[in-house]
Amino acid sequence: MSATITVRRMDPGDKAWLRSEARHAGVSMEEFVRRMIRDQREASRRRMRPSEAFSRYFGPEHGVELPMRGCHGYRPVEFRDVE
């Protein structure tokens, strides 16, 4: 499986930084970008969801009673003929 990404109009300073960082890591620019993408993807998976953060800081352990998650369903409107 092969995917190709072309980056156009890249700032020359960004390209120089990328080349320098890749050289410092001892890999090609392509491999360096691959690793950056993989690291960011893994970091986003570890990121806490808002509900998890709320429970962590405001849960029963911290003196706050959280209500049970409710289900607020959609109730269709009914039209009746009135005589």
Secondary structure as UniProt FT lines:
FT   HELIX           12..25
FT   HELIX           29..46
FT   HELIX           50..58
FT   HELIX           60..62
//
